[in-house]
Amino acid sequence: MSTSDATRGAKRAKDPKPSEVVEKATAAADDGAAKTTGIAALIAWVMKLKIVRVFQNYGANGGPLLAAGMSYQAVFAIFAALAATFSIFGLALAANPQLQDAIIAQLNTSVPGLIGPDGAIKPDALTSATPALGWTGIIAVAGLIFTAVGFLGSTRSAIRLIFNLPGPKTNPVLLKLKDFGLALAFAVLLLISAGMSILSVSAIGFVFDLFGWDQKSIAGEILARVVGLLVVFVFDTVVVAGIYRVLSGVPIPWQQLIPGSAFAAAVMGVLKILGSSLLGGATSNPLLASFAVIIGILIWFNLICQVLLVFASWIEVSMNDAHIDPRMLTPEQLEAQALQAEADAHRQVLTAQRATAAAELEDARGLRRSRLRRTVKRLDVELEAESEAPAIDPASAQGVGGSR
């Protein structure tokens, strides 16, 4: 080793490592937190609460704006989906009025004011939809399906942004096919849920007849209402879990997925119970009478989309607390990422030192000027030697591509 190399190594050894700087800063912060009392301590405690961190993550990733965009898309999607569904399966549903009424009731529970005499869609107009026959009908239905499926893509992007993940790397055509398959799956779940509602009513009637109770009594109506809400809760939980896990492609463990989905479904259930009361003030304004129904539906979808994204943030914070990376990086990738982060921090330290030395060099004289000139030159050499390429490409990690 030459003398210059030894001198350079000795000077570099004097520079604090980024890890040491971080450790000292963390220790100082912990000491400061331990000494904090009064209002400052209360604020620090509040900021550590999970619910506060959830809304911080939700706001920092543009949750309210994302929910607004989703709700705007949802208005077009729901009308397109209903038109396409009743155009394709209109004859089959017309042959089973009980199932048809159960589906309409389920939709009205999910979206207050959507279907009804005073709703956005009249029941007769919906049930008398002409089946898609001929090329014109097929093209029209295809356009409706494309519009409905577009909402799923917007929802996927919004949830991945809440998780701080890039967009999926899957082939766009395959991604659309996946969304179409998921839309069909949600439609099947809706049919199953409607069927369960019919079966639950029949089962309640059978039990009441068995014991000789009056099904129209207060107790019977309460029981029927509770059973109906449980059916809706199970349906919403399954749908929300599918949106978080399958649609978005985020590898969420079951320990975080089930509670987050159940909480979201429970809040949605409360909103559905209070639906007419929540929207009453916005839709009763005479100045908005002509648009009251559409405004009410738009407000409703905004509430539902915000709930969906808030609990996506809840799951993200829960995974972060459990030290689970949604990118599903391998141990080797995590180690490489940590090394790259330390290298980036070291590069920033060198850049700051170089800027300080260059500023001092302008006013320096004599031996000090020569020393600073050598320091700047040394720092330039070290910065040039630093690798600019990242150690890993996070987007190539398992789970990030959204093709799961």
Buried (B, 14 or more C-beta within 10 A) or exposed (E): EEEEEEEBEEBEEEBEEBEEBEEEEEEEEEEEEEEBEEEEEEEEEEEEEEEEBBBEBBEEBBBBEBBBBBBBBBBBBBBBBBBBBBBBBBEEBBEEEEBBBBBBBBBBBBBBBBBBEEBBBEBEEBBEBEBBEEEEBEEBBEEBBBBBBBBBBBBBBBBBBBBEBEBBEBEEEEBBEBBBEBBEBBBEBBBEBBBBBBEBBEEBEEEBEEEEBEBEEEEBEEBBEEBBBEBBBBBBBBBBBBBBBBBBBBBBBEEBBEBBBBBBBBBBBEBBBEBEEBBEEBBEEEEBEEEBBBBBBBBBBBBBBBBBBBBBBBBBBBBBEEEBBBBBBEEEBBEBBEEBBBBBBBBEBBEEBBEBBBEBBEEBEEEEBEBBBEBBEBBEEBBEEEEEEEBBEBEEBEBBBBBB
